Amino acid sequence: MRFTRRHLLKRLLLKRLVKKQQEQLAEKDEIIEKQNSQLEKQRIQIENMIQALLHARKKLFGSSTEATKQIEGQLFLFEEVQRLAEELGVEQKKITVKQLRREIEGGRTKNRQDRSGV
């Protein structure tokens, strides 16, 4: 089977076109790979910032334990009172405190009106 000159030119052009498209695809694959790498770095940075923010919030607003070192000669009030009460044999009693309620008249508390008349 013999190819004419025209067929050879078409074949050559097609080979060049395929080669050029392969190069373009390789370039695009490289660009996509770089962007994926950059996205992953940004995702890690965002995750680190979120963790830092959560840690800062917890440190500022979260519950914390107050631990202090005992200094030689320093008295701890509650420990001393507790120990003294135990030595004296004093029992602890529960005290119930009555809740204070104010009556409201005309949007103001009664106490404020009483004071304003004085």
Secondary structure, 3 states (H helix, E strand, C coil): CCCCHHHHHHHHHHHHHHHHHHHHHHHHHHHHHHHHHHHHHHHHHHHHHHHHHHHHHHHHHCCCCCCCCCCCCCCCHHHHHHHHHHHHCCCCCCCCCCCCCCCEECCEEHHHHHHHCC
